[in-house]
Amino acid sequence: MVGMPLKTLLGPLYEKNLPYILNALRGEKQVFERQIPIPSGGVRESIATYTPDVVDGVVRGFWAHVAEVTMLREREKDLLLALQAKEEALAEVRTLRGLIPICAYCKKIHRHEQDWQQIEMYLRDHSEADFSHSICPDCMPKHYGDSLTKPNNA
């Protein structure tokens, strides 16, 4: 490779790498990733580093180091898929399913032996729901009668 023109060495990658080459020749270290097509099909993942060779403040050229990281990228993809599967599994766990024993009158949930819990607390503990209380239009007259419709001084 000694004495081989860079354009010949890099072939079709020369034009893609030219901005990095020029910056390295200006004295700026370059680190970049590249997908390199392989003859059998597919690509190789790589990380390239161009380190300027500077002597007495003058750039004489640059050193190139290219590392193949295809296996690393494949592992990263596998890890991302595993993390997505984990998130989906956690979301599934937080979904309430099956029969839940509930008091027909007070609506408390039967958890264990003699343990009953308010429905709001049960749902908060077993899901990602939070509660805000209000009174629906059907319950308002049942619990407050017509006191809400009479003027205050009546």
Backbone as a ProteinNet text record, in pm:
[ID]
protein_1_A
[PRIMARY]
MVGMPLKTLLGPLYEKNLPYILNALRGEKQVFERQIPIPSGGVRESIATYTPDVVDGVVRGFWAHVAEVTMLREREKDLLLALQAKEEALAEVRTLRGLIPICAYCKKIHRHEQDWQQIEMYLRDHSEADFSHSICPDCMPKHYGDSLTKPNNA
[TERTIARY]
82.2	0	86.6	212.9	301.3	318.8	298.4	314.1	187.8	86.3	-38.8	-120.8	-171.5	-255.5	-380.3	-421.6	-535.5	-663.2	-676.1	-794.7	-801.4	-687.2	-681.6	-710.8	-652.5	-671.6	-818.3	-883.9	-1021.8	-1125.6	-1089.6	-1183.8	-1309.9	-1429.1	-1554.5	-1578.7	-1504.2	-1521.7	-1446.3	-1357.3	-1275.1	-1360.2	-1458.8	-1542.1	-1618.4	-1667.4	-1739.9	-1647.6	-1522.5	-1428.2	-1352.7	-1362.9	-1285.3	-1302.9	-1424	-1434.4	-1353.1	-1350.4	-1273	-1123.4	-1083.6	-942.2	-896.2	-975.1	-938.1	-930.4	-1024.2	-1018.9	-897.5	-861.7	-742.2	-617.5	-613.3	-498.3	-493.2	-604.2	-605.5	-562.7	-538	-492.9	-603.2	-721.8	-833.5	-852.3	-846.6	-869.4	-1011.8	-1029.3	-1158.7	-1194.1	-1315.1	-1366	-1505.1	-1527.2	-1655.8	-1684.7	-1812.1	-1855.5	-1889.8	-1871.6	-1897.2	-1945.7	-2038.3	-2078.7	-2003.6	-1929.2	-1849	-1912.3	-1956.2	-2015.9	-1913.3	-1958.2	-1868.1	-1915.1	-1821.1	-1852.9	-1962.8	-1969.8	-2068.6	-2208.1	-2220.9	-2347.2	-2341.6	-2425.5	-2425	-2319.4	-2297.8	-2201.3	-2120.6	-2006.9	-1927.5	-1939	-1961.8	-1967	-1824.9	-1787.7	-1653.6	-1654.4	-1552	-1524.6	-1384.3	-1373.8	-1244	-1198	-1068.1	-1007.2	-891.6	-894.5	-784.4	-718.3	-593.7	-519.8	-409.8	-414.6	-313.2	-172.1	-75.7	65.9	125.2	140.2	184.6	325.4	415.8	552.8	583.7	623.7	655.1	541.1	416.5	300.5	260.5	328.7	297.7	240.2	125.1	61.8	134.5	194.2	268.4	181	67.3	-21.4	-111.1	-159.9	-240.5	-230	-255.9	-259.8	-405.6	-429.1	-565.7	-575.2	-677.3	-706.6	-853	-878.1	-1015.4	-1040.4	-1143.3	-1178.1	-1313.3	-1319.3	-1447.5	-1526.9	-1650.6	-1735.3	-1869.6	-1871.1	-1995.3	-2055.2	-1973.4	-2023.3	-2079	-2011.6	-2057.8	-2194.9	-2211.5	-2340	-2450.6	-2418.3	-2516.6	-2558.2	-2461.7	-2492.7	-2579.9	-2549.9	-2631.1	-2775.1	-2794.3	-2930	-3000.1	-2928.9	-2986.7	-3026.1	-2940.5	-2968.4	-3092.4	-3103.8	-3221.3	-3348.9	-3342.8	-3459.5	-3495.5	-3393.4	-3418.3	-3479.8	-3432	-3487.6	-3632.3	-3662.4	-3800.6	-3890.3	-3841	-3918.9	-3942.8	-3841.8	-3856.4	-3962.6	-3958.7	-4056.8	-4198	-4212.6	-4344	-4391.2	-4298.9	-4334.3	-4375.5	-4303.5	-4338.3	-4475.1	-4502.9	-4632.9	-4743.2	-4714.6	-4812.4	-4837.8	-4733.1	-4746.4	-4834.2	-4825.3	-4902.2	-5048.1	-5087.7	-5226.5	-5302.5	-5412.8	-5494	-5569.9	-5570.8	-5641.9	-5707.5	-5803.2	-5866.2	-5978.8	-6025.1	-6133.5	-6077.9	-6143.2	-6103.6	-6223.3	-6210	-6322.4	-6346.6	-6468.8	-6501.6	-6632.7	-6639.8	-6762.3	-6871.2	-6989.4	-7100.7	-7151.4	-7118.7	-7170.4	-7066	-6955.6	-6857.3	-6750.6	-6746.5	-6653.3	-6507.9	-6482.6	-6345.9	-6306.9	-6174.9	-6120.1	-6070.2	-6107.1	-6060.9	-5925	-5819.7	-5683.4	-5639	-5640.6	-5597.1	-5699.4	-5689.2	-5772.4	-5874.2	-5837.8	-5930.1	-5890.8	-5809.4	-5757.3	-5842.6	-5903.5	-5984.7	-5923.3	-5922.7	-5857.2	-5948.7	-5947.1	-6026.1	-5988.4	-6085.2	-6061.1	-5957	-5959.7	-5862.7	-5719.6	-5700.9	-5567.5	-5522.6	-5614.4	-5582.2	-5538.6	-5615.5	-5581.2	-5452	-5430.2	-5305	-5185.2	-5199	-5088.8	-5066.1	-5169	-5159.7	-5166.6	-5160.5	-5160.9	-5084.5	-5089.4	-5023.2	-5125.5	-5244.8	-5352	-5343.6	-5383.1	-5400.5	-5545.8	-5593.1	-5733.2	-5750.2	-5859	-5905.1	-6054.5	-6102.9	-6242.8	-6332.8	-6452.4	-6556.1	-6689.6	-6799.6	-6932.7	-7007.7	-7058.3	-7127.9	-7267.4	-7329.6	-7462.5	-7569.9	-7556.7	-7655.8	-7646.5	-7525.5	-7505.9	-7529.5	-7515.1	-7528	-7663.3	-7779.1	-7905.4	-7926.1	-7872.9	-7889.5	-7820.7	-7704.4	-7625.1	-7639.8	-7679.4	-7692.1	-7835.2	-7925.2	-8066.1	-8084.3	-8183.1	-8207.2	-8140	-8047.4	-7976.4	-7890.5	-7853.2	-7771.1	-7856.2	-7985.1	-8070.9	-8142.1	-8145.6	-8209.7	-8112.5	-8161.9	-8074.2	-8022.5	-7905.6	-7842.4	-7927.1	-8006.2	-8081.7	-8225.3	-8255.7	-8393.3	-8415.5
-119.4	0	125.7	109.6	225.3	272	400.3	457.5	447.2	376.7	363.3	490.3	549.2	668.5	635.7	729.7	711.1	681.5	744	722.7	577.4	518.3	377.8	286.9	319.9	238.5	235.5	350.5	358.3	324	334.1	301.8	386.5	321.4	397.3	473.7	441.8	513.7	646.7	666.8	787.5	914.4	925.5	1045.7	1065.8	955.1	965.3	1009.1	966.3	997.1	1127.6	1185	1304.7	1418.3	1450.9	1558.6	1528.4	1402.4	1364.1	1374.3	1334.6	1342.5	1488	1575.7	1718.1	1778.6	1744.1	1796.2	1743.4	1616.3	1560.6	1632.6	1665	1737.3	1882.9	1931.4	2064.9	2056.9	1934.1	1917.4	1878.6	1845.9	1810.3	1658.6	1599.9	1456.1	1423.9	1315.8	1275.3	1135.7	1118.5	987.6	975.2	869.6	853.1	705.3	678.7	541.2	526.8	405.9	382.4	239.4	221.4	88	59.6	-49.1	-84.4	-204.6	-186.8	-299.5	-411	-536.3	-649.5	-723.9	-783.4	-847.8	-954.9	-1026.5	-1133.5	-1080.5	-950.5	-888.7	-846.8	-755.3	-705.4	-598.4	-563.3	-458.2	-496.7	-433.5	-440.3	-303.6	-304.9	-179.9	-146.3	-19.2	19.6	155.8	176.2	307.3	344.7	461.7	507.9	627.7	632.2	745.6	793.5	921.2	984	1081	1050.9	1133.9	1208.4	1341.4	1419.1	1391.5	1385.1	1370.6	1511.1	1571.7	1711.1	1715.9	1783.3	1802.6	1951.8	2008.3	2151.5	2237.7	2197.1	2275.2	2257.1	2168.8	2147.4	2006.9	1998	1868	1802	1682	1609.6	1501.9	1476.5	1371.6	1330.4	1207.5	1158.9	1007.3	959.2	815.7	771.6	659.8	608.2	477	467.7	341.9	310.3	192.7	151.6	20.9	19	-101.1	-153.4	-282.8	-343.1	-366	-318.4	-329.1	-395	-477.1	-542.6	-623.5	-704.1	-786.5	-699.6	-589.3	-496.4	-438.5	-396.5	-340.5	-446.2	-570.7	-678.5	-701.7	-697.9	-714.1	-598.5	-476.7	-361.4	-379.2	-425.9	-449.8	-555.5	-664.7	-769.5	-713.7	-628.9	-568.3	-479.1	-399.1	-314	-397.3	-507	-595.3	-655.5	-695.6	-752.1	-647.1	-524.3	-416.6	-386.6	-388.6	-367.5	-479.5	-603.6	-717.8	-704.1	-658.2	-638.6	-533.3	-421.5	-314.9	-365	-444.1	-499.3	-594.6	-675.9	-769.4	-693.2	-587.3	-506.8	-440.3	-393.5	-333	-437.8	-558.9	-667.3	-702.8	-701.6	-733.7	-629.9	-503.3	-396.2	-393.4	-487.4	-496	-590.2	-543.7	-627.7	-729.4	-855.2	-961.9	-1053.8	-1129.1	-1231.1	-1174.9	-1257.3	-1218.7	-1145.9	-1038.6	-962.4	-963.1	-1025.3	-1027.9	-888.9	-838.4	-703.1	-706	-628.1	-618.6	-550.6	-610.9	-556.9	-424.4	-394	-271.6	-160.4	-187.3	-79.7	-75.8	-178.6	-188.8	-208.9	-254.5	-288	-419	-433.9	-552.8	-649.2	-778.8	-881.7	-930.9	-905.1	-941.6	-1073.2	-1084.9	-1205	-1230.6	-1345.9	-1384.2	-1276.4	-1189.7	-1086.2	-946.9	-941.5	-813.9	-759.9	-645.1	-577.7	-440.8	-397.5	-270.9	-186.9	-54.9	35.1	12.4	16.8	-9.8	86.3	212.1	308.2	268.7	224	183.5	56.3	-36.4	-161.1	-132.7	-52.5	-20.9	59	150.2	226.5	133.7	33	-59	-162.5	-191.5	-297.4	-248	-118.2	-63.7	68	139.3	269.2	382.2	349.7	448.7	526.9	651.8	736.1	782.9	832.9	870.6	1015.8	1071.5	1203.4	1185.4	1230.7	1206.3	1321.8	1284.8	1379.8	1312.1	1379.8	1320.8	1331.7	1217.6	1216.2	1277.5	1319.2	1382.3	1290	1158.3	1066.5	1060.5	1068	1056.6	1187.9	1298.1	1428.3	1441.1	1420	1435.3	1326.5	1205.9	1096.5	1130.2	1193.1	1217.6	1358.6	1451.8	1590.1	1641.1	1557.4	1595.4	1722.2	1799.5	1923.8	2043.1	2014.9	2124.6	2203	2140.1	2210.5	2297.7	2270.4	2347.8	2461.5	2457.5	2564.3	2679.4	2801.5	2914.6	2902.1	2958.7	2949.8	3008.1	3110.1	3175.5	3120.9	3011.1	2956.8	2872.8
0	0	0	40.6	41.3	-103.4	-126	-259.6	-343.9	-295.4	-370.7	-352	-460.2	-445.8	-362.1	-278.4	-189.2	-268.9	-383.7	-467.4	-513.9	-544.4	-586.7	-467.9	-353.3	-232.8	-190.1	-189.3	-141.1	-247.6	-372	-479.2	-468.2	-472.1	-470	-339.6	-234.5	-107.3	-104.9	-203.3	-203.2	-198.1	-284.9	-289.4	-158.6	-99.3	27.4	140.8	136.2	244.1	222.2	102.1	69.6	170.4	218.7	319.2	445.9	488.6	607.2	578.9	458.6	417.8	420.8	359.8	355	494.3	581.1	718.8	793.5	771.7	836.3	786.3	657.2	602	648.6	706	767.7	914.6	963.8	1101.6	1198.7	1148.4	1234.6	1236.7	1355.3	1368.4	1324.7	1250.2	1198.5	1248.7	1297.8	1338.9	1277.8	1199.9	1134	1110.4	1088	1062.1	915.3	865	723.6	705.4	613.6	570.6	440.4	439.8	323.6	253.9	128.8	57	36.8	50.4	27.2	-98.3	-170.8	-299.1	-290.7	-179.6	-165.9	-132.8	-121.5	-82.5	63.2	100.6	237.7	256.6	380.6	413.2	536.6	549	672.4	737.3	866	942.5	987.1	977.1	1019	1087.1	1168.2	1228.2	1182.5	1121.2	1071.6	1153.3	1176.6	1244.4	1158.4	1120.9	1048.3	1145	1181	1276	1201.2	1201	1129.3	1183.2	1092.1	1126.9	1120.3	1238.7	1245.6	1303.6	1230.4	1278	1270.4	1384.5	1393.4	1338.3	1369.5	1328.1	1182.4	1111.4	969.9	953	884.9	860.3	743.9	772.4	667.8	601.6	656.8	608.2	723.8	720.8	832.2	839.7	960.2	984.2	977.5	913.3	903.2	980.5	1062.3	1132.4	1107.3	1050.1	1022	1096.5	1177.6	1254.6	1207.9	1181	1145.8	1273.7	1273.9	1393.2	1359.7	1253.7	1211.6	1326	1392.7	1502.5	1615	1644.1	1747.4	1710.5	1587.1	1543	1548	1512.1	1520.2	1664.7	1756.1	1898.2	1948.8	1901.8	1940.8	1894	1770.9	1719.7	1804.1	1838.2	1922.8	2059.3	2114.8	2244.8	2237.4	2132.4	2116.1	2104.5	2030.1	2018.4	2153.8	2231	2363.9	2456.8	2448.7	2531.8	2493.3	2363.6	2319.1	2370.1	2362.6	2411.3	2561.6	2633.8	2778.3	2807.9	2735	2755.6	2726.5	2620.3	2587	2696.2	2749.1	2856.1	2982.3	3015.3	3132.6	3114.7	2995.4	2968.6	2984.2	2941.1	2952.2	3098.9	3179.2	3321.7	3390.8	3347.4	3410.1	3363.3	3277	3230.7	3321.8	3377.8	3465.6	3382.3	3428.2	3358.5	3458.3	3411	3494.3	3579.2	3673	3762.6	3884.6	3920.8	4039.2	4133.6	4252.3	4347.1	4406.2	4389.4	4432.5	4511	4618.4	4698.9	4615.8	4614.8	4537	4593.1	4719.4	4780.7	4786.1	4853.1	4872	4762.3	4677.5	4564.4	4605	4729.6	4768.5	4700.2	4676.6	4611.8	4718.8	4705.3	4797.9	4750.6	4830.3	4790.1	4852.2	4984.5	5056.3	5166.9	5225.9	5341.7	5381.5	5474.9	5524.3	5474.4	5371.5	5323.9	5208.6	5230.6	5129.9	5106.5	4983.7	4949.7	4860.4	4884.5	4800.5	4654.7	4566.1	4423.9	4365.1	4408.7	4357.1	4392.8	4517.8	4561.8	4488.5	4471.2	4402.3	4258.2	4189.2	4050.4	4041.4	4135.6	4136.8	4153.8	4242.4	4271	4160.4	4081.1	3981.2	3837.2	3819.2	3683.8	3687	3578.9	3574.4	3581.2	3630.5	3639.7	3770.4	3764.8	3882	3880.9	3993.2	4002.5	4042.2	3993.7	4031.8	4059.2	4172.9	4208.6	4167.9	4133.9	4098.8	4128.5	4101.1	4121.5	3989.3	3943.7	3815	3831	3721.8	3727.4	3786.1	3770.5	3827.2	3979.7	4033.7	4178.9	4252.7	4184.6	4249.5	4322	4257.7	4330.7	4435.6	4413.9	4511	4643.2	4636.5	4757.8	4812.9	4729.7	4775.3	4766.6	4715.8	4706.5	4627.1	4667.1	4594.5	4663.1	4755.5	4822.6	4724.2	4615.6	4517.2	4425.2	4418.4	4329.4	4401.8	4539.6	4618.1	4639.5	4642.3	4673.5	4817.2	4846	4978.3	5090	5067	5174.3	5186.7	5124.9	5132	5254.9
[MASK]
++++++++++++++++++++++++++++++++++++++++++++++++++++++++++++++++++++++++++++++++++++++++++++++++++++++++++++++++++++++++++++++++++++++++++++++++++++++++++

